[in-house]
């Protein structure tokens, strides 16, 4: 009966207790009450940074009641309805007390419990009074237990009525000091370290890991409140998160890297996975350039994400953003077909649309700081970390790079502060470190900063491409090389940098080596980076010269990773647009591999890339390819599948290819000679 009350997803300082049903058997109710009271008493061994006196007094009183309940069970007494009603009320109160004990002893919640100490002490008082109320109406004279036990219960009831469960004076002093630190940051004043350390010592937040747990808890609480549309406390929670970030970066000289290694690897994995999402352009909103989650169509026939077009219209615009044409009306018609296609695309590529929406909203909310205190704390911290990167010892530089890596992970404002503080140049400098950990942390920090437009510009203008390529070629670890490839991908998102990166000696051979040697993550990073660079057609010959095509075909033919295969096909699709790419693909005997993939793959994205490659081959060297394709009896069925289930661009390409093959068959059957598709090249748009 009690297991349900120990849920891990419960919000802190919320007590979703459940009243026992009226038909509950006395034996079950008594057993559950004993379990609850025993669990509460077991909390006496936990550590409490605050509320120690209230916890101690509550556990003492519940301990006496636990003896009383055990006595009832041992004597196997028959309980009247009035007794059961009182015990049911106690059951409800015990649940709430257990929840409160869990919260007060929870790791990572010490700062929040201190701030909420007045509310928490009030809860202790209310719950103990609820125990007293239940005992007041409990007919003890009907319960035949020992006289001593009865006297103890009566004493507990009396003490519970008079209990002075109040806010401890030391807790209140610590709370006021913490609030004064928040106030100093709001005023743009950096507090003295001794003043800060007193609060941390009081809460026994002794290590970097302890502080990091507090930050994670505060961030989770902010997420909960955003999800529940409770924005009342969010600014203050942001203030606490900001100053705890400052404490973590400034106060603690060392950190337990080993304990956080698993989290780092997960972070890197998440970053790598985002590189595999080569979204068809049809799925991106023309305004935000992000994957549309709620596509709507305006009167001109163009589609936008609902939130983006609504902001456009609210700003007083009455024209179509894409064409400039005046809108006849402001009606937004849901594009249900496109929405389904996007959902299919996400399913094919293993993307959770709900998670994608949440992540997009979460990161957009970080463009501006959540509070003034957060803003000032982050500015102070960014300057401190920039100085540490330049003047610190080897370990201090490593820690500073790691802090930047964490701070910039999913917060746009943090990235801008760190970039403005001048962290890019020193990060590039220590990226050449022979220490494996330092190099990985520096490169991971640069990866996060390269997601910001100012960071991209800063890295390239300082001359950081040479450093990143050096790590890509000769990094101290495979992980460092993989992160370097991911960084190049974000830099290649700037059109003007694709040519610059491509012209850097050794860039493509290094990426090809990573495809050969890397983990699944590393392969994806290298492949998608090549894709980004190949969007500049001047890089095609460099891609081909590095031996990319045969390597990608081997992956397509042998890999069981659908996303890696789809990314490899995307690169070949881009290369096939040029004559040189077409010949390279044919010389590598790619045609059977592409046909087999088109007919066997369950991925829509992969099938569309296959159709695109075949179309480009037909356009560029039709005489060699079209007769082969026309002889394949199952090809048409696969192409019609792409037409019916694919995206707009995919369907167009498949249709064009079908027309080419039909025209060839008609020409062949009539005995006529000449080109099978005289005008196809000018009418077909290739990605």
Buried (B, 14 or more C-beta within 10 A) or exposed (E): BBEEBEEEEBBBBEBEBEEBEEEBEBEEBBBBBBBBBBBBBEBBEBEBBBBBBBBEBBBEBBBBBBBBBBBBBEEEBEBEEEBBBBBBBBBBBBBBBBBBBBBBBBEBBBBBBBBBBEEBBBBBBEBBBBBBBBBEEBEBEEBEBEEEBBEBBEEBBEBBBEBEBBBBEEBBEBBEBBBEBBEBBBEEEBBEEEEBEBBBEBBEBEBBBBBBBBBBBBBBBBBBBBEEEEEEBBBBBBBBBBBBBBBBBBBBEEBEBEEBEEEBEEBBEEBBBBBBBBBBEBBBBBBBEBBBBBBBBBBBEBBBBBBBBBEBBEEEEEBBBBEEBEBEEEEBEEBEEBBEBBEBBBEBBEBEBEEBEBBBEBBEBBEEBBBBBBBBBBBBBBBBBBBBBBEBEEBBBBBBBBBBBBBBBBBBBBBBBBBBBBBBBBBBBBBBBEBEBBBBBBBBBBBBBBBBEEBBBBBBEEEBBEBBBBBBBEBBBBBBBBBBBBBBBBBBBBEEBBEBBBEBEEBBBBBBBBBEEBBBBBBBBBBBBBBBBBEBEEBBBBBBEBBBBEBBBBBBBEBEBBBBBBBBBBBBBBBBBBEBBBBBBBEBEBBEBBBEBBBEBEBBBBBBBBBBBBBBBBBBBBEBBBEEBBEBEEBBEBBEBBBEBBBBBBBBBBBBBBBBBBBBEEBBEEEEEEBBBEEBEEEBEBB
